[in-house]
Amino acid sequence: MDFTLTEEHQMVRKMVRDFAEKEIAPHIKEQDRKQEFDRSLLTKMGQQGILGICIPVKYGGAGMDYLSLAIACEELERVDTAARVIMSVHVGLNSLTLFQWGTQEQKQKYLVPQAAGVKFATYALTEPNAGSDAVGIQTTARREGDHYVLNGEKMWISLADVADHFLIIAWSDMEKKRKRDHSGMSAFIVERGSPGLATDTIHGKLGVRAGNTGSITLTDCVVPAANLLGREGEGFKIAMSALDGGRYTVGAGAVGLIQACLEASVRYANERQAFGAPIGHHQLVQQMIAKMVQRLEIGRLLSYQAGWLKNQGKRNTRETSLAKWTNCDAAFDSAADAVQIHGAYGYSDEYDVERYLRNSKGAVIYEGSREIHQLVQAQYALGYREDKPLRCELPAYDPEEWQSES
Ligand code: CAA
C-alpha cells in the first residue's frame, strides 16, 4: 500500500485550493446571506479545468484520475459546500454516468462540452413524493415514433435552474411501474430548451444558500429517442451507478468540511482566552479538536479507498456508501463542535462555523440519507446484498489513454 499522493495530486490540491481561496472565499459570506447563486463560478470552474478533472482529454477533460476528483471536492468544500455540490451533480452524477453508459455520439454531443466546462449538467431522480424510495418515482416516458414524451416533476435538484443538460430518470414501462419492477425505468438526456421543460428555484433552505436547488417540471416534454441513455429498462441501474459517482464526491467533500472546522477551531482556540489561558489549553476543547482530527483522518482514508477502487476499475458501491455515510455524519458532528468551541460567536455569522453547520446537514439527507446507507451496509454484512457486474462498467483510470487526444 502506498499512502503518498503523487506530484499530480499535490498539484491538483494546490490549484483547487488557490482557486477556491481567490474566487470563492472573498464573496461566500455575502452570497450565502443573500441566498444568491453566482453563475460566473460555473464558468470560472470550467475555465480552470475543474469541471472535467477526471474525464479523458479526448472527451474534453483534464485526464486526471478519480482520486483527483476527491481532492478537488475536498478543497472546494473546505471553502464552501455550494462549490462542491456543483461537482457532485455536474461531474459525479452526470458526466461520469455519460462516460460509463453513453454512446460515442452522446459522449461527443454532451460529455465533451460538459468536461470542457462550457455546458453545465445535473441529474434528476428525486421527486416531491419519492426520495429514498427511488422506485416510487412517478415521472413517465412514453415512446412516440422517434422520440419520447416525458411527464412528471423532479424536486430538490441541484443546479435545476441553471443547468443546460439534465439526466432524467423515468418509467418507460407502465405495467412494470404498477408492479414497482425497476426494470421498467429508463434514463434520458434532456436539454434545456426542450419543449415542455420548465425549471424553478427553491428558496428558504437551511444551508447551501449560495447554491442553486430547484425543481423541474416536464409537461409533454419531447426528447429524441437518440437521447435514451443505455437501453430501455436500464434506468434504475444507471441511476444507482450515477449515485456511486455522486456519493463519492459528497463523501470526499465532507472531508474538506471537517478540515475547515478543524482549521477554524484551532485558530480560535489559540486566540480566545478563558480562565487565564487560551481555550486550547482546556481539556474539553482539546477533546473536540482531537475528534475532528480523528474524523478527518478516517474520512480521508475511506474516501481515498473508494477513489483507489475506481482507479482500478473495481466495483466500489459498498465502500463509496461507507465513505459517504461516515464522512457526512462526521462533518455534521465536527461543525457542531466547531460552533461549540466558538461559543456565542459561533452562533452568529461573524464566523464561518455557523455556515459550516448549516451546510453540513444537507449531505446527511441527500444522495442516500444516513438511514439508507446504514441499511445498505447492514445488508452487505448480512449477505442480503451483493453487487452484480454491469453491462457498462465505469472505465478504470489509464494515464496514457486518458491524456491522449484521440
Ligand atoms: N450500480 C448499478 N446497479 C445497481 C447498483 C449500483 N450501485 N445498486 C443496485 N444496482 C442494481 C442491482 O444489482 C439490482 O439489479 P437486478 O434487479 O438485476 O438484481 C437492481 O439495481 C436493484 O437493486 P437493489 O435490489 O439493491 O435495489 P433496492 O430497491 O434494494 O435499492 C435503495 C434500495 C438502496 C434504498 C435505493 O433505492 C437507494 O439508494 N435509494 C436512495 C436514492 C438516493 O440516493 N436518492 C438521491 C438522489 S439525488 C437527486 O436526485 C437530487 C440532486 O440534487 C441531484
Boltz pocket constraint, residues with backbone or C-beta under 6 A from the ligand:
constraints:
  - pocket:
      binder: B
      contacts: [[A, 89], [A, 93], [A, 122], [A, 123], [A, 124], [A, 125], [A, 126], [A, 131], [A, 132], [A, 133], [A, 134], [A, 135], [A, 155], [A, 156], [A, 157], [A, 158], [A, 182], [A, 236], [A, 237], [A, 238], [A, 240], [A, 241], [A, 242], [A, 243], [A, 244], [A, 317], [A, 366], [A, 367], [A, 368], [A, 369], [A, 372], [A, 376], [A, 385], [A, 386], [A, 387], [A, 388], [A, 390]]
      max_distance: 6.0
